[in-house]
């Protein structure tokens, strides 16, 4: 075998052992984000045109569903 092949095989073996040795942790997703029935905190935000919006300005008599989108265009 060529020295580069041996080096690649050793590196692959080390990376494989490291990946198998990592601990798997479970996350309780029930504690993430808002919960059903929780009260929405008051907020004051501006839209893309600079118009201010508050919780009271978007809530109607039947309530509203708010979706916040944050672009990931870094």
C-alpha positions as CSV (number, residue, x, y, z in Angstrom):
1,X,0.0,0.0,0.0
2,X,1.1,3.6,-0.6
3,X,1.8,5.8,2.4
4,X,-1.0,8.1,1.5
5,X,-3.5,5.2,1.4
6,X,-2.3,4.1,4.8
7,X,-2.6,7.6,6.2
8,X,-6.1,8.0,4.8
9,X,-7.2,4.7,6.2
10,X,-5.8,5.6,9.7
11,X,-7.5,9.0,9.6
12,X,-10.8,7.4,8.6
13,X,-10.5,4.9,11.4
14,X,-9.9,7.6,14.0
15,X,-12.8,9.7,12.7
16,X,-15.1,6.7,12.8
17,X,-14.2,5.8,16.4
18,X,-14.7,9.5,17.4
19,X,-18.1,9.6,15.8
20,X,-19.2,6.4,17.5
21,X,-18.0,7.6,20.9
22,X,-20.1,10.7,21.1
23,X,-22.9,10.8,23.6
24,X,-26.5,11.0,22.3
25,X,-28.5,13.5,24.4
26,X,-32.3,13.6,24.2
27,X,-33.9,17.1,24.2
28,X,-37.3,17.6,25.8
29,X,-39.0,19.6,23.0
30,X,-42.0,20.2,25.2
31,X,-40.0,23.0,26.9
32,X,-39.0,24.7,23.7
33,X,-40.9,27.7,22.3
34,X,-44.3,28.9,23.3
35,X,-46.7,26.5,24.9
36,X,-50.4,26.0,24.0
37,X,-52.5,28.4,26.0
38,X,-49.6,30.6,27.0
39,X,-50.2,34.4,26.9
40,X,-48.2,36.2,24.3
41,X,-46.0,39.0,25.7
42,X,-46.7,42.5,24.5
43,X,-44.3,43.6,21.7
44,X,-43.5,46.6,19.5
45,X,-42.0,45.9,16.1
46,X,-41.6,47.7,12.8
47,X,-42.3,46.2,9.4
48,X,-40.2,46.6,6.3
49,X,-41.8,50.0,5.6
50,X,-41.0,51.3,9.1
51,X,-44.7,51.2,10.3
52,X,-44.9,50.2,14.0
53,X,-46.9,47.2,15.0
54,X,-48.0,46.2,18.5
55,X,-49.8,43.2,19.8
56,X,-53.0,45.2,20.3
57,X,-52.8,46.5,16.7
58,X,-52.8,43.1,15.1
59,X,-55.2,41.3,17.4
60,X,-58.8,41.4,16.3
61,X,-61.9,40.3,18.2
62,X,-61.3,36.7,17.3
63,X,-57.5,36.8,17.8
64,X,-54.8,36.3,15.3
65,X,-52.0,33.9,14.3
66,X,-48.6,35.6,14.2
67,X,-45.8,34.1,12.2
68,X,-42.3,35.7,12.6
69,X,-39.8,34.9,9.8
70,X,-36.2,35.8,10.2
71,X,-34.3,35.5,6.9
72,X,-31.0,33.5,7.0
73,X,-29.4,35.4,4.2
74,X,-26.1,36.3,5.9
